[in-house]
Amino acid sequence: MLPKLESFAQPREWIAALKLIGFTDGDLAEATDSSESTVAKWRSSTVPGPAARIKVDQVRAVVLYLISNGIAPAGAYGWVTGVDPELDWKRPIALVGDGDFDRVTQRLNDIAPHEPLRAEDASTSDRPSDDRQKVVT
């Protein structure tokens, strides 16, 4: 588990932990409707404003949920930044940026409402072996 993703951490720590997983300044800029240079400043000298902080927290919460349910950090990153056909071919991170966090959480509940998220066994799936596809099945 990445302790910097826990809710008691500060936004700067969340951003640093998300960067370690693979999130770019561009990814977080998309989620917060900010510029990449603004996200870079959050990592070093400033803090996100209230609206951006909420969106960073939403991305953090989704990633932490996925990791807590057995998805590797790289797989969590892949799902959050990848296109999901069940979300009308939109990316969960873009939906967060658009203020549609409820849709993302509903999709997570649809995937596994009461059990850990698990990748399908490759031998029983006719889907490609791409990790992003496995996470959303």
Secondary structure, 3 states (H helix, E strand, C coil): CCHHHCCCCCHHHHHHHHHHHCCCHHHHHHHHCCCHHHHHHHHHCCCCCHHHHHHHHHHHHHHHHHHHCCCCHHHHHHHHHCCEHHHCCECHHHHHHCCCHHHHHHHHHHHCCCCCCCCCCHHHCCCCCCHHHHHHC
